[in-house]
């Protein structure tokens, strides 16, 4: 074994972490409020909604696909969960039912995307662009473009509650991160999805059921959408059919890309996606504190995504 | 027939120091059809690519009409009147026939496309070729034979003097071949010279005036077709001594393990039947496109059969996915190592355990067990890698092939299908793979050995089956094996099998 020199260290592996540290330092220097515990927890809570979806999205992107429908799906699943909650009466058990329903409907919605992508071999970009429109339209239709309003005050505790002083969505985000990290790095499924994303033909010749593997990535994403839908709908105790989940796909995909997952598929990390989500959250927070117009924040986010992809592209070219 | 249209003098080509074409000299007369034959890798394509400007020669002179020319690129070749019709046509499927004919050379009037003239000219040429194709037909609606006509039309429109046709008849049925030959005859009368590359010696004998035989990049002969019979041509193509040392054959074969009956895939395989015994190395010879890879892929469940049965250990099995094949103890090393075999961005252990990963999982993947297995293969196969954790793309071809072999041996197969197992690897790695395959046979593993290198087939196999155009055309036992004999079956000179 050769001695490791500084040049042997693969910086690209730690790019997201390095970026996070730099941005964290800049943010703490630029505003005295940034480092306040409440602010930090607030950032974490804010990023957890799209961050959770980003965890699932990591799998879809590693498989070589993309899911644009997650934002509308969040509204769709959240809305239906509230309908289930109200229909079951406002008891503790109905909250359990609503959560279960959200997970099942989320998984089913993801399965719908996955089925069409893998069965009919249509580009995931097109399929999920279509289902994005379908989910939003159905969400609007059921309540005539109004709101899904929960009749259970207790439901709010799920999304607004704290555990050991930390918001529940953050705990869920952490828990799912560990779970999906293990799935990606330590199970057969994780190995298979990287194989399928790297070269589907090789994977098929290696006796891997490539369709099923890719299909499951969309189901996983649907499940994470289900989780976020519960967090979001219970936090507000309602879902706006027109606004809920808007542009979540952008944040989720951005987190994945900034986290170093390759847009062409085949490799990526769950931890990177978490770092990506937090980086985005800090940038947003910074812009808010500096008084930048919220309308401009989309521009910054867009630039960050393009820059992240550009870095990936350069890396691929040089190797 | 006195002044040569094109003369090549001592044309050679090297790729990174390896000479693939050595001093080919010929002259091409106006109105001549010249056949070019040789085995895969004999240098036919290389030579034609030099003439059509895709490659430039390392050495040698090319003259046209007595003057030295430099064929820099395909556009340049076209200007000189040389057109190549490749096996994969250069046609745009979504465009109309006339648009394809004039693609890149559109007629323009007042800054706009002159479609009327292009249509008219295309119609004239197509009528001349006596086909019914409409200039407005869309390319994608045409048959392969019709597409070939369009390619010919293209050459006529641009008044090519030399036409190079690479295996034009492999995609045609016998009726279409007849028509093509008629047209080639007509072109010859107009003074067009045709270079006709083919594996089909009968066709060469029929249509060509002279034939150039290449072997291992060397020009073996250039003589009038009338002076050669088909057997002499075949011998000219292969005639070389066995110059590699193969491990001695062992003949301790067990019971039948694989039986294939009337296996059929429409358009690819036609009623293939054979049996394979434990400990046997069964060769599959044939020319490119004979259906050997397709046979392997059908057994493996990558292609779906339309008829026939596959029996493993006497029991019929249904295999519609490689997963099933693996369950029945079948392993397949594809000829396309990079495209179908290995993940270039995965590490060595990750590649080796990809198929057999199930065995390495308790709750999670057991990395230590994976590593231990890899170390074992690295030792027994003599795999050389700077680091086992580096990506596979940094290994040499030979070492990649060994990793590929390890990957499938790790599934503990009973039946191993090797498809061109030594393609693109160095001599030493080749020897190691031969030795290894021989040892597997000793351990009673049954092996299907697909190869286009005849001496390899002869050196390794107990028995060889020859395929041609999706059918089994010959079976040759060890004692009767000769390259000529295999070539006779592969090219269709001999036919008939008694399995």
Interface residues (C-beta under 8 A of the other chain):
Chain A: X182 X186 X187 X188 X191 X192 X194 X195 X198 X199 X201 X202 X203 X204 X205 X206 X207 X208 X209 X266 X267
Chain B: X300 X302 X321 X322 X323 X325 X326 X332 X334 X339 X340 X341 X342 X343 X344 X345 X346 X350 X354 X355 X357 X358 X361 X364 X365 X407
